[in-house]
């Protein structure tokens, strides 16, 4: 078992950028720790609120590297933090691209591949991690590289479902060739995780998968997580499900101790004790209910955008 060394008081992330063949820029952050074992790659979710729209974040990085300080200060592993600043609102494409051109995915794969090579590691020493849209990126990249483990918090797996049931129609439509997230043609984008998972089998099982979600996560738990678990296990993969009854589409229980424990277990090839994660106070989180006025405002905003889109 890895001995967690705690917070690094000399925490100094290094910010870098990747430029693709067309000149599009992708910023990322790396944190290296002398003597660290393994690499954890974290994918940011959609950013929102005052901190996400702050001038320093929007102009410098076009989005904040989610959990940078929360996780990057752990000296046990090296870290790579990624974000997707493209899309309909400059706020993410689910790490895909535009109109069927998966330029974001290609760039992210190039960044991760280069970082693995730079670190002198192999994919079996890598864990990918993210929440919501970030979990989509973690699943795609983790399956592409056949890493040792994937940590998916409240994951959006099937983007057609995320579009129609999770209020992300515009974000997904942006990535689809025909602009229709529900079409068969769009499945090359919307069902990317399923396509990659289909290349695995019991003879070549997929990475160890940890999923944390909530039974009241509308459009995600029953519609996406449960089918993903079955497909993963049918392919011979191990799945550790941390399912809580209430929490909605939040990461309130994805605490620093939980994420580090899961990553440690994956890198050390040890089973994940979900019961302990749910019962030991050291892993405890506290749910933060979203105020009704904010939920109503978000719903009205989504409805307004849909009406304007349908009228155009």
C-alpha positions in Angstrom: 0.0 0.0 0.0 1.3 3.4 -0.9 2.2 5.7 2.0 0.5 9.0 1.4 2.9 11.8 2.1 0.3 14.5 2.3 0.4 18.1 1.1 3.5 19.4 -0.6 4.2 22.9 0.7 6.4 23.5 -2.3 3.5 23.0 -4.7 4.4 24.7 -8.0 2.4 23.6 -11.1 4.0 24.0 -14.5 1.6 25.4 -17.1 2.2 24.5 -20.7 0.4 24.4 -24.0 0.0 22.2 -27.0 -0.7 23.6 -30.5 -2.3 21.4 -33.1 -1.7 21.4 -36.8 -4.2 24.1 -37.4 -2.9 26.4 -34.7 -5.5 25.6 -32.1 -4.1 25.9 -28.6 -4.7 23.6 -25.7 -3.4 24.5 -22.3 -2.6 22.0 -19.5 -0.8 21.9 -16.2 1.6 19.3 -14.9 2.9 18.7 -11.4 5.9 16.6 -10.8 7.1 15.3 -7.5 10.6 13.8 -6.9 10.3 10.1 -6.1 6.6 9.9 -7.1 5.1 6.7 -8.5 2.7 6.7 -11.4 0.9 9.4 -13.2 -2.7 10.6 -12.6 -4.4 12.5 -15.4 -7.3 14.7 -14.4 -9.9 16.0 -16.8 -11.8 19.2 -15.9 -15.6 19.3 -16.1 -17.7 22.2 -17.4 -16.7 25.2 -15.3 -19.4 27.5 -14.0 -20.0 30.3 -11.4 -17.9 33.3 -10.5 -14.6 31.4 -10.1 -14.9 29.8 -13.5 -15.7 33.0 -15.3 -13.1 35.1 -13.5 -11.0 37.1 -15.9 -7.7 35.5 -14.8 -9.1 32.0 -15.6 -11.0 32.8 -18.7 -8.3 34.9 -20.4 -5.3 32.9 -19.2 -6.5 29.3 -19.4 -10.0 29.7 -20.8 -11.2 27.6 -17.8 -9.8 26.4 -14.5 -7.9 23.2 -14.1 -10.4 21.5 -11.7 -8.9 20.0 -8.5 -5.4 21.3 -9.4 -4.5 22.3 -5.8 -6.8 19.7 -4.2 -4.9 16.8 -5.8 -1.7 18.1 -7.3 -0.3 18.8 -3.8 -0.2 15.1 -3.1 3.5 14.0 -3.6 2.8 10.3 -4.1 2.1 10.7 -7.8 2.9 13.0 -10.7 -0.2 14.8 -12.1 -1.4 16.1 -15.4 -4.4 18.5 -15.5 -6.4 19.0 -18.7 -9.3 21.1 -19.7 -11.5 21.5 -22.8 -12.1 25.2 -23.6 -13.8 24.8 -27.0 -17.5 24.2 -27.7 -20.7 26.1 -28.2 -20.1 28.3 -25.2 -16.3 28.0 -25.0 -16.9 25.7 -22.1 -16.2 22.2 -23.4 -17.1 19.7 -26.1 -16.9 16.6 -23.9 -13.2 16.3 -25.2 -14.5 15.7 -28.7 -14.4 18.5 -31.3 -16.7 20.1 -33.8 -19.0 18.8 -36.4 -17.6 15.3 -36.2 -14.0 16.5 -36.3 -12.5 15.1 -33.1 -9.7 17.7 -32.9 -10.0 18.1 -29.1 -9.7 14.3 -28.6 -6.6 14.2 -30.9 -4.9 17.0 -29.1 -5.6 15.5 -25.6 -4.3 12.1 -26.7 -1.2 13.8 -28.0 -0.7 15.6 -24.7 -1.2 12.5 -22.6 0.9 10.3 -24.8 3.7 12.8 -24.7 3.5 13.1 -20.9 3.6 9.3 -20.5 6.7 9.1 -22.7 8.3 12.1 -21.0 7.8 10.4 -17.6 9.3 7.2 -18.7 6.1 5.3 -17.7 3.9 2.8 -19.4 0.1 2.9 -19.5 -0.1 0.4 -16.7 1.3 3.1 -14.4 -1.4 5.7 -15.3 -4.8 6.5 -13.9 -7.3 8.8 -15.6 -9.9 10.7 -13.6 -12.7 13.2 -13.9 -16.3 14.3 -13.1 -19.3 14.7 -15.5 -17.8 15.9 -18.8 -14.3 15.2 -17.2 -15.3 11.6 -16.7 -16.2 11.4 -20.4 -12.6 12.4 -21.2 -11.2 10.1 -18.6 -13.1 7.1 -20.0 -12.1 7.8 -23.6 -8.5 8.5 -23.0 -8.2 5.7 -20.4 -9.7 3.2 -22.9 -7.5 4.5 -25.7 -4.3 4.0 -23.8 -5.4 0.9 -21.8 -4.4 2.5 -18.5 -4.5 0.6 -15.2 -7.6 2.4 -13.9 -10.3 5.0 -14.6 -12.0 7.1 -12.0 -15.4 8.4 -13.2 -17.5 10.6 -10.9 -21.1 11.2 -12.0 -20.0 10.3 -15.6 -21.7 11.4 -18.8 -21.1 8.3 -20.9 -23.6 8.3 -23.7 -23.7 11.9 -25.0 -27.0 11.5 -26.8 -28.5 10.8 -23.3 -26.6 13.7 -21.8 -28.0 16.0 -24.5 -31.6 15.0 -24.2 -31.8 14.2 -20.4 -29.1 16.2 -18.7 -29.5 19.7 -20.3 -26.4 19.6 -22.5 -28.1 19.6 -26.0 -26.1 22.6 -27.3 -22.8 21.3 -26.1 -23.2 17.9 -27.7 -24.8 19.3 -30.9 -21.7 21.4 -31.4 -19.6 18.2 -31.7 -22.0 16.3 -34.1 -21.5 16.4 -37.8 -25.2 17.0 -38.5 -25.8 19.0 -35.3 -28.3 16.3 -34.1 -27.1 14.4 -31.0 -29.9 11.8 -31.5 -29.1 10.8 -35.0 -27.4 7.5 -36.0 -24.7 9.5 -37.8 -23.8 11.2 -34.6 -23.1 8.0 -32.7 -19.5 8.1 -33.8 -19.3 11.1 -31.4 -22.1 10.4 -28.9 -21.2 6.7 -28.3 -17.4 7.1 -28.4 -17.0 5.3 -25.0 -19.0 2.4 -26.1 -17.1 2.1 -29.4 -13.7 2.0 -27.5 -15.0 -0.4 -24.9 -16.2 -2.8 -27.7 -12.5 -3.4 -28.6 -12.0 -5.2 -25.2 -13.0 -8.7 -24.3 -12.5 -11.2 -21.4 -9.3 -12.2 -23.1 -8.2 -8.5 -23.0 -10.2 -6.9 -20.2 -10.6 -3.1 -20.0 -9.0 -1.0 -17.2 -10.2 -1.2 -13.6 -13.2 1.2 -13.4 -14.4 3.1 -10.3 -17.7 5.0 -10.6 -19.2 7.2 -7.9 -22.8 8.3 -8.6 -26.1 8.9 -6.9 -29.5 7.2 -7.4 -31.1 10.6 -7.9 -28.7 11.7 -10.6 -31.4 12.1 -13.3 -30.4 10.9 -16.7 -27.1 9.5 -15.5 -27.4 6.7 -12.9 -30.0 4.4 -14.3 -29.7 5.6 -17.9 -25.9 5.6 -18.3 -24.0 4.2 -15.3 -26.0 0.9 -14.9 -25.7 0.0 -18.7 -22.0 1.0 -18.6 -21.3 -1.4 -15.6 -22.9 -4.3 -17.5 -21.0 -3.6 -20.7 -17.8 -3.2 -18.7 -18.2 -6.5 -16.9 -19.3 -8.3 -20.1 -16.0 -7.2 -21.5 -14.2 -8.9 -18.6 -13.5 -5.7 -16.6 -13.6 -5.0 -12.9 -16.0 -2.3 -11.7 -16.2 -0.8 -8.3 -19.5 1.1 -7.8 -19.8 3.7 -5.1 -23.5 4.6 -5.3 -25.1 6.9 -2.7 -28.9 7.5 -2.4 -28.9 11.3 -2.6 -26.6 13.9 -4.1 -27.8 14.5 -7.7 -25.2 15.5 -10.3 -22.5 16.6 -7.8 -19.1 15.5 -6.6 -19.7 16.3 -3.0 -18.5 12.8 -1.9 -15.5 12.7 -4.3 -13.3 14.0 -1.5 -9.5 14.3 -1.7 -9.1 11.1 0.5 -11.5 9.1 -1.7 -9.9 10.1 -5.0 -6.4 9.5 -3.7 -7.3 6.1 -2.1 -8.9 4.9 -5.3 -5.9 6.0 -7.4 -3.5 4.4 -5.0 -5.4 1.1 -5.1 -5.5 1.1 -8.9 -1.7 1.8 -9.2 -0.9 -0.8 -6.6 -3.2 -3.3 -8.2 -5.3 -3.7 -5.0 -9.1 -4.0 -4.9 -11.2 -1.0 -3.9 -13.2 -1.3 -0.7 -16.3 0.7 -1.5 -17.9 -0.2 1.9 -14.9 1.5 3.6 -15.2 4.5 1.4 -18.8 4.9 2.4 -18.4 4.3 6.1 -15.0 5.4 7.3 -15.2 9.1 8.5 -11.8 9.8 6.9 -13.4 9.6 3.5 -16.6 11.5 4.4 -18.0 14.3 2.3 -20.9 16.6 2.9 -23.6 17.1 0.2 -24.3 20.7 -0.8 -27.9 21.0 -2.1 -28.3 23.3 -5.1 -30.7 26.1 -4.1 -34.1 25.9 -5.9 -33.7 29.3 -7.4 -30.5 28.2 -9.1 -32.0 25.0 -10.4 -35.0 27.0 -11.8 -32.7 29.6 -13.4 -30.6 26.9 -15.0 -33.7 25.1 -16.3 -35.1 28.4 -17.7 -31.8 29.2 -19.4 -31.7 25.8 -21.0 -35.3 26.1 -22.2 -34.7 29.6 -23.6 -31.6 28.4 -25.6 -33.6 25.4 -27.0 -36.5 27.7 -28.1 -34.1 30.0 -29.8 -32.4 27.1 -31.5 -35.7 25.6 -32.7 -36.8 29.0 -34.0 -33.7 29.6 -36.0 
